Amino acid sequence: MVASDLDGTLLGPDGRVSARTADALVAAAEVGIDVVFVTARPLRWLDDVAEHVAGHGVAICSNGAAVVEVATLAVLEEHGMDDALVTELARRARDVLGPRDAQLAVEHAGGITLERHFESEHPTPAGTPFVDRLEDLLPGSTLKLLVRSGTPRPDLHAVLGDAFGPLATVADSGAADLGEISRPDVSKATTLATWLAARGIGPGDVWAFGDAPNDLPMLRWAGRSFAVANGCGPVRAAVHEVCPSNADDGVAQVIERAVALASAPTLR
């Protein structure tokens, strides 16, 4: 089993699956190596990678808060936060960042809801609701609370971690001045481990790939861990092996190696 992050890892710098990576994923499926995408992306951002998930057709998204059937975007598992918890986290975020600098949004199974002053470099889907305060329109189950600081804060994740304490997991996927908040028991690693254990697959059967701090729990759990060369320093220092960068199809190169090993004749 291969478990790979997407942006900055499996995908190229242009955010796309290269021809070499696409071929490697097909080759892996042909020799019985399953690949599961494990990403911070919300489920609405999985359309452009759907064709590259073979066999099981599953991705773990929103930093572990949902397991999704990629072909249909049906949510198979949801590990969301209830409205009461999100309300408390929003209050603490405003207290620590200040009401003007704290910009909040929530990702949920139906899409995203944003405060009117939330700044994002990503296009907003048509029909997305905007509210003055996030608490005015919570979805019942929040996959990720997004907390952006209007003033650059290199220490944002540490500040939010101290403010939220045991109430939440604060993930850093490499986006500047953005904290991605999940339930305290949710990470890429916890959901991947649970999903695979139900299918008889343990960490010793998994090669995992990543580039950012939110990948670290998954990389530490997996039997074999890889960081792409463009990954951050703490990730490169934590893994068994550093492979070439995403610009050089580093994940594909390792998958090609795995395919060669799986295809080699067994000596008797």
VENQUI-V202065 format. One record per residue. PHI is phi in whole degrees, 0 to 359 (none if undefined). PSI is psi as a letter, one per 40 degrees, with the letter a starting at -180 (999 if undefined). Layout:
PHI | PSI
PHI | PSI
//
This chain:
none | h
251 | h
242 | h
229 | h
296 | i
259 | c
294 | h
83 | e
233 | c
287 | d
279 | i
288 | i
301 | d
274 | e
78 | e
242 | i
276 | h
289 | i
299 | d
295 | d
294 | d
301 | d
295 | d
295 | d
294 | d
296 | d
298 | d
298 | d
299 | d
293 | d
257 | e
88 | e
264 | h
281 | i
237 | h
240 | h
276 | h
232 | h
222 | i
281 | e
302 | i
287 | i
299 | d
290 | e
258 | e
262 | e
306 | d
282 | e
243 | e
303 | d
292 | e
262 | e
264 | h
267 | i
66 | b
294 | d
65 | f
241 | i
230 | i
260 | h
236 | i
52 | f
58 | f
100 | e
281 | e
209 | i
250 | h
235 | h
281 | h
295 | d
299 | d
248 | e
61 | f
287 | h
276 | h
272 | d
220 | i
226 | h
235 | g
265 | i
262 | i
280 | i
297 | d
295 | d
293 | d
298 | d
299 | d
292 | d
294 | d
298 | d
299 | d
293 | d
297 | d
293 | d
296 | d
274 | d
262 | d
97 | i
297 | d
277 | d
276 | d
283 | h
243 | h
237 | i
208 | i
232 | h
265 | h
216 | i
299 | d
269 | e
141 | b
222 | i
237 | h
234 | i
290 | i
299 | d
263 | e
290 | h
261 | h
217 | i
276 | e
266 | i
300 | i
269 | h
300 | i
302 | h
85 | e
295 | h
282 | h
245 | i
226 | i
288 | d
229 | h
305 | d
295 | e
288 | e
207 | g
271 | i
271 | e
96 | d
220 | h
259 | h
284 | d
218 | h
267 | h
260 | h
237 | h
248 | i
261 | h
292 | d
255 | h
308 | h
227 | g
301 | d
262 | e
305 | d
293 | d
293 | d
297 | d
293 | d
300 | d
293 | d
290 | d
272 | d
55 | b
282 | e
281 | e
203 | i
260 | h
256 | h
254 | i
239 | h
262 | e
98 | e
284 | h
293 | h
55 | f
223 | h
256 | h
248 | h
249 | h
233 | i
304 | i
295 | d
260 | e
243 | h
205 | i
303 | d
292 | d
296 | d
289 | d
300 | d
298 | d
294 | d
298 | d
285 | d
300 | d
294 | e
248 | e
76 | f
246 | h
253 | i
299 | d
295 | e
263 | e
242 | h
255 | h
242 | i
230 | i
197 | i
219 | e
237 | i
304 | d
292 | e
274 | e
302 | d
301 | d
294 | d
294 | d
288 | d
282 | d
291 | i
296 | d
222 | h
237 | i
227 | h
247 | h
287 | i
297 | d
276 | e
292 | i
288 | i
304 | d
301 | d
288 | d
299 | d
283 | e
266 | e
262 | i
287 | d
208 | i
259 | h
258 | i
303 | i
291 | i
294 | d
292 | d
253 | e
56 | f
300 | d
296 | d
300 | d
297 | d
289 | d
298 | d
300 | d
295 | d
296 | d
297 | d
298 | d
294 | d
292 | d
269 | e
293 | i
295 | i
279 | h
284 | h
242 | 999
//
